[in-house]
Amino acid sequence: MRLGFSARTVSDWENGKTEPSIATIKAMVKFFDITYDEFFEED
């Protein structure tokens, strides 16, 4: 399963231009089988 986000969309998230929706975050957490804490963990 792929999540279907364009490279441009991901780039905008990475550069702080936009943020993923709650539904998108839920989908990514499920897809990568990680916790929300892991998702929001900063380096």
N, C-alpha and C positions, 0 to 999 in steps of 0.2 A: 504494500500500500504506500502510495506517495501522498503527501499532503496537498500538493498542487499549488504552491505559492511560487510566483515568478521570482527570478533573481532580483529584479528591481524592488519588489516588495520586501524581500529579506534585507536587501541593501538599505532601504529606507528605515527599517527597524534598527539595523546595526548602527546607522548614522544618526539616530534620534529624530528623524523627520516624522515618523509615525510610530505607533505602537500596535502590537497585535491585539485583537479583541479578546475578551474573556473566553469566548467559544474557541478561538484559535489556540489560545494557551492550553485549554483543556485537551484539545485534540493533540497538541504536541506532547504534552505530558503523557498521555495515553500511548501515543505512537512510540515514544522513546522509552516507555516503561520506567519513568522516573517520578520522584516526588515533586511536589510544588516547591519545596525547599531547595531541592537540587536544581530545579529550573531557574529559580531566582538567585541562586548562589553567585556571588561576585568573586572574581579572581583576587 
